[in-house]
């Protein structure tokens, strides 16, 4: 009986490992892996998938042996059992921790991050080097802050102090002027700004998205009146007027856990026709505007048209400079 118990556990472990491997393989073959992992992380995915396949096959093979491998290995060397101890329900609970993610991975449809995530995380109006982020609390009319204070006054005050300290540290380490003092930053973005300025139209693509946003932040005055076109999904702040929307993109460095939301404010009489999360093409003229006490580029007099979700919905930092 003990042999069959060991064989069953080995077989179940092998199936779980093979399940994870097959889940990764299905995401790769379908192309939906781009919703979760940045392209630079794909070598690690291939390595993990191969490792899970090999370990899974080994576990299944062990389960078919007449003599339990664990009994054979431990014979004369240890005096304890390697199996999960406890009642049946406890063993089932432990195995479910590994089985459910595999099942949900196959059952739940794959989709990219959307405007609801953007609303929770706050959106950056600009580049990854500037601090033009408007959080949900800043656009809630003070209601959520008041509720938080009433629920826990002392905790609320302590939280404000922590945020203030973090803001000071952030400004000390992430001011644009600090980056601009570096030679690589100076040369790359000056040359890129010159290149964009000579173009009749600024084409924002997946490859240059964050670089264009950075240049517009640093040299906005040079691009006022310039024509620009881009693609993004529709996002709206709670206090937006009918003629306003944001053409937004998620930026990913490693995986969805570190994804940030970047967007450009768009003004058009057609804006109200498009629902949130709709992918749109935007063509308009850059002007210097303000939102949430921040100065930022605004695309005005815009032509907006609905488009299909791009094959690469996220944008990624450029590591070539």
C-alpha positions as CSV (number, residue, x, y, z in Angstrom):
1,X,0.0,0.0,0.0
2,X,2.8,2.4,0.8
3,X,4.4,1.7,-2.6
4,X,1.2,2.8,-4.3
5,X,1.0,5.9,-2.2
6,X,4.5,6.9,-3.2
7,X,3.8,6.1,-6.8
8,X,0.6,8.2,-6.8
9,X,2.4,11.3,-5.2
10,X,5.2,11.0,-7.7
11,X,2.8,10.7,-10.6
12,X,0.7,13.7,-9.3
13,X,3.9,15.9,-9.0
14,X,4.9,14.9,-12.5
15,X,1.5,15.9,-13.9
16,X,1.7,19.3,-12.1
17,X,5.1,20.0,-13.5
18,X,4.0,19.0,-17.0
19,X,1.0,21.2,-16.6
20,X,3.1,24.2,-15.9
21,X,5.3,23.4,-18.9
22,X,2.3,22.9,-21.2
23,X,0.8,26.2,-20.0
24,X,3.9,28.1,-20.9
25,X,4.1,26.3,-24.2
26,X,0.5,27.3,-25.0
27,X,1.2,30.9,-24.2
28,X,4.2,30.9,-26.4
29,X,2.5,29.3,-29.4
30,X,-0.6,31.5,-29.1
31,X,1.6,34.7,-28.7
32,X,-0.3,35.6,-25.6
33,X,2.9,35.4,-23.5
34,X,3.4,39.1,-24.4
35,X,0.6,40.0,-22.0
36,X,2.6,38.8,-19.1
37,X,6.4,38.8,-19.9
38,X,8.7,41.3,-21.5
39,X,10.5,40.0,-24.6
40,X,13.9,40.2,-22.9
41,X,12.7,37.6,-20.3
42,X,11.8,35.0,-22.9
43,X,15.1,33.0,-22.5
44,X,14.2,32.4,-18.9
45,X,10.7,31.2,-20.0
46,X,12.2,28.7,-22.4
47,X,14.6,27.5,-19.7
48,X,11.9,27.1,-17.1
49,X,9.6,25.3,-19.6
50,X,12.3,22.9,-20.6
51,X,13.2,22.2,-17.0
52,X,9.6,21.6,-16.0
53,X,9.2,19.2,-18.9
54,X,12.2,17.2,-17.9
55,X,11.4,17.1,-14.2
56,X,7.8,16.2,-14.9
57,X,8.8,13.3,-17.2
58,X,11.2,12.1,-14.5
59,X,8.5,12.1,-11.8
60,X,6.0,10.2,-14.0
61,X,8.7,7.7,-14.8
62,X,9.4,7.2,-11.1
63,X,5.7,6.5,-10.5
64,X,5.9,3.5,-12.8
65,X,8.8,1.8,-11.0
66,X,7.9,-1.2,-8.9
67,X,10.0,0.1,-6.0
68,X,9.5,3.7,-4.8
69,X,12.5,5.8,-5.6
70,X,12.2,7.6,-2.3
71,X,12.2,4.3,-0.3
72,X,15.2,3.2,-2.3
73,X,17.2,6.4,-1.8
74,X,16.4,6.7,1.9
75,X,16.9,3.0,2.7
76,X,19.5,2.8,5.4
77,X,20.2,6.6,5.2
78,X,17.3,8.3,6.9
79,X,14.5,7.5,9.3
80,X,11.8,9.8,8.1
81,X,9.0,9.9,5.4
82,X,9.3,12.3,2.5
83,X,5.6,12.4,1.8
84,X,3.2,15.1,2.8
85,X,2.0,14.4,6.3
86,X,-1.5,15.0,7.6
87,X,-5.1,14.2,6.7
88,X,-6.3,13.8,3.1
89,X,-7.9,17.3,3.0
90,X,-4.6,18.9,4.0
91,X,-2.8,17.1,1.2
92,X,-5.5,18.1,-1.2
93,X,-5.2,21.7,-0.1
94,X,-1.4,21.8,-0.6
95,X,-1.6,20.2,-4.1
96,X,-4.4,22.6,-5.0
97,X,-2.0,25.5,-4.5
98,X,-0.1,24.2,-7.5
99,X,-3.0,22.7,-9.5
100,X,-5.4,25.7,-9.5
101,X,-3.0,28.2,-11.2
102,X,-2.5,25.7,-14.0
103,X,-6.2,25.2,-14.4
104,X,-7.0,28.9,-14.3
105,X,-4.2,29.5,-16.8
106,X,-5.9,27.3,-19.3
107,X,-9.5,28.4,-18.5
108,X,-9.3,32.2,-18.0
109,X,-9.0,34.1,-21.3
110,X,-5.7,36.0,-21.8
111,X,-6.0,39.7,-22.0
112,X,-3.8,42.8,-21.6
113,X,-3.9,45.2,-18.7
114,X,-6.7,47.7,-19.1
115,X,-8.0,51.1,-17.9
116,X,-9.2,49.7,-14.6
117,X,-5.6,48.8,-13.8
118,X,-4.5,52.3,-15.0
119,X,-7.1,53.9,-12.7
120,X,-5.7,52.0,-9.7
121,X,-2.1,52.5,-10.4
122,X,-2.3,56.1,-11.6
123,X,-1.1,57.3,-15.0
124,X,2.1,59.0,-15.9
125,X,1.7,62.0,-18.2
126,X,5.1,62.0,-19.7
127,X,8.2,59.8,-19.7
128,X,9.7,57.3,-17.3
129,X,12.2,60.0,-16.2
130,X,9.7,62.7,-15.0
131,X,7.3,62.7,-12.2
132,X,4.0,63.7,-13.8
133,X,1.9,60.9,-12.3
134,X,-1.7,61.6,-11.3
135,X,-2.9,59.1,-8.8
136,X,-6.6,58.2,-8.2
137,X,-6.6,60.0,-4.9
138,X,-5.7,63.3,-6.6
139,X,-8.8,63.1,-8.8
140,X,-11.3,61.8,-6.2
141,X,-12.3,65.2,-4.9
142,X,-10.8,64.4,-1.5
143,X,-13.5,61.9,-0.7
144,X,-11.2,58.9,-0.3
145,X,-8.8,60.9,1.7
146,X,-11.5,62.1,4.0
147,X,-12.8,58.5,4.5
148,X,-9.3,57.3,5.2
149,X,-8.8,60.0,7.8
150,X,-12.1,59.2,9.5
151,X,-11.4,55.5,9.6
152,X,-7.8,55.9,11.1
153,X,-6.7,59.4,11.8
154,X,-3.3,58.4,13.3
155,X,-2.6,56.0,10.5
156,X,-3.6,58.5,7.9
157,X,-1.2,61.1,9.3
158,X,1.7,58.6,9.5
159,X,1.0,57.6,5.9
160,X,1.2,61.2,4.8
161,X,4.6,61.5,6.5
162,X,5.9,58.4,4.8
163,X,4.6,59.7,1.4
164,X,6.3,63.0,2.0
165,X,9.6,61.4,2.9
166,X,9.3,59.2,-0.2
167,X,8.6,62.2,-2.4
168,X,11.7,64.0,-1.1
169,X,13.8,60.9,-1.7
170,X,12.3,60.6,-5.2
171,X,13.0,64.2,-6.1
172,X,16.6,63.8,-4.8
173,X,17.3,60.8,-7.0
174,X,15.0,61.1,-10.0
175,X,15.1,64.8,-11.0
176,X,15.4,65.2,-14.8
177,X,18.3,67.6,-14.3
178,X,20.3,64.9,-12.5
179,X,19.9,62.5,-15.4
180,X,20.5,65.3,-17.9
181,X,23.9,65.8,-16.3
182,X,25.0,62.3,-17.5
183,X,26.8,62.3,-20.9
184,X,24.8,59.4,-22.3
185,X,21.5,61.1,-21.4
186,X,22.6,64.5,-22.8
187,X,23.9,63.1,-26.1
188,X,21.2,60.6,-26.8
189,X,18.2,62.8,-26.2
190,X,19.7,65.9,-27.8
191,X,20.4,64.0,-31.0
192,X,17.0,62.4,-30.8
193,X,15.3,65.7,-30.3
194,X,17.1,67.2,-33.3
195,X,16.0,64.2,-35.4
196,X,12.4,64.6,-34.4
197,X,12.4,68.3,-34.9
198,X,13.5,67.9,-38.5
199,X,10.6,65.4,-39.2
200,X,7.4,66.8,-40.6
201,X,5.4,64.4,-38.5
202,X,6.4,62.7,-35.2
203,X,5.5,59.0,-35.5
204,X,5.2,57.4,-32.1
205,X,5.8,53.7,-32.3
206,X,6.2,50.8,-29.8
207,X,10.0,51.0,-30.2
208,X,10.4,54.8,-29.6
209,X,7.4,55.5,-27.4
210,X,9.2,56.2,-24.1
211,X,12.0,58.0,-25.8
212,X,9.5,60.3,-27.6
213,X,7.7,61.0,-24.3
214,X,11.0,61.9,-22.7
215,X,12.0,64.3,-25.5
216,X,8.6,66.0,-25.3
217,X,9.0,66.5,-21.6
218,X,12.5,67.9,-21.9
219,X,12.1,70.0,-25.0
220,X,8.3,70.7,-25.2
221,X,8.7,74.3,-26.4
222,X,10.6,73.1,-29.5
223,X,7.7,70.9,-30.5
224,X,4.7,73.1,-30.0
225,X,2.7,73.2,-33.2
226,X,4.3,70.0,-34.5
227,X,2.1,67.3,-36.0
228,X,2.1,64.0,-34.1
229,X,0.4,60.6,-34.5
230,X,0.3,57.7,-32.2
231,X,-1.8,54.6,-31.1
232,X,-3.0,53.9,-27.6
233,X,-6.0,52.7,-25.6
234,X,-8.6,55.1,-24.3
235,X,-8.4,56.1,-20.7
236,X,-10.3,58.9,-18.9
237,X,-9.7,60.6,-15.5
238,X,-12.9,61.2,-13.4
239,X,-12.7,64.9,-14.0
240,X,-12.2,64.9,-17.7
241,X,-14.5,66.9,-20.0
242,X,-16.3,65.3,-22.9
243,X,-13.7,66.4,-25.4
244,X,-10.8,64.9,-23.5
245,X,-9.2,61.5,-23.3
246,X,-5.8,59.9,-22.9
247,X,-4.1,57.7,-25.4
248,X,-2.3,55.4,-23.0
249,X,0.2,52.5,-23.2
250,X,1.5,50.1,-20.5
251,X,5.2,50.0,-20.2
252,X,6.8,46.8,-19.0
253,X,10.4,46.2,-18.0
254,X,10.1,42.6,-16.7
255,X,6.5,41.4,-16.3
256,X,3.1,42.7,-15.5
257,X,4.0,43.2,-11.8
258,X,6.2,46.2,-12.7
259,X,4.0,47.6,-15.5
260,X,3.5,51.3,-15.5
261,X,0.9,53.4,-17.4
262,X,2.0,56.2,-19.7
263,X,-0.4,58.5,-21.6
264,X,-0.8,61.6,-23.6
265,X,-3.7,64.0,-23.2
266,X,-5.8,64.3,-26.3
267,X,-8.5,66.9,-27.0
268,X,-11.0,66.5,-29.8
269,X,-14.7,66.9,-30.4
270,X,-14.7,63.2,-31.4
271,X,-13.4,62.1,-28.0
272,X,-16.8,61.3,-26.5
273,X,-17.5,58.7,-29.2
274,X,-14.9,56.3,-27.9
275,X,-15.3,54.0,-24.9
276,X,-12.5,53.2,-22.5
277,X,-10.1,50.5,-23.5
278,X,-10.9,51.1,-27.2
279,X,-7.7,51.2,-29.2
280,X,-7.5,54.4,-31.2
281,X,-5.2,56.1,-33.8
282,X,-4.7,59.8,-32.9
283,X,-3.3,62.5,-35.2
284,X,-3.1,66.1,-34.1
285,X,-1.0,69.1,-33.1
286,X,1.1,69.4,-30.0
287,X,0.5,72.3,-27.7
288,X,1.7,73.1,-24.2
289,X,-1.0,72.4,-21.6
290,X,-1.5,71.8,-17.9
291,X,-3.2,69.1,-15.9
292,X,-3.1,68.4,-12.2
293,X,-0.5,71.2,-11.6
294,X,1.8,69.7,-14.2
295,X,2.9,71.1,-17.5
296,X,2.6,68.5,-20.3
297,X,2.1,68.1,-24.0
298,X,-1.4,68.0,-25.3
299,X,-2.5,66.8,-28.7
300,X,-5.2,69.2,-29.9
301,X,-7.4,69.4,-33.0
302,X,-7.1,65.7,-33.1
303,X,-8.4,63.2,-35.6
304,X,-9.3,60.0,-33.8
305,X,-10.2,56.6,-35.4
306,X,-10.7,53.2,-33.8
307,X,-8.1,50.5,-34.6
308,X,-7.4,46.9,-33.8
309,X,-5.3,46.1,-30.7
310,X,-1.6,46.0,-31.9
311,X,0.3,42.8,-31.9
312,X,2.6,44.3,-29.3
313,X,0.2,46.1,-26.9
314,X,2.9,47.1,-24.4
315,X,5.9,49.3,-24.8
316,X,9.4,48.7,-23.4
317,X,12.3,50.8,-22.3
318,X,15.1,51.1,-24.8
319,X,18.4,49.6,-23.5
320,X,20.4,50.5,-26.6
321,X,21.5,54.0,-25.7
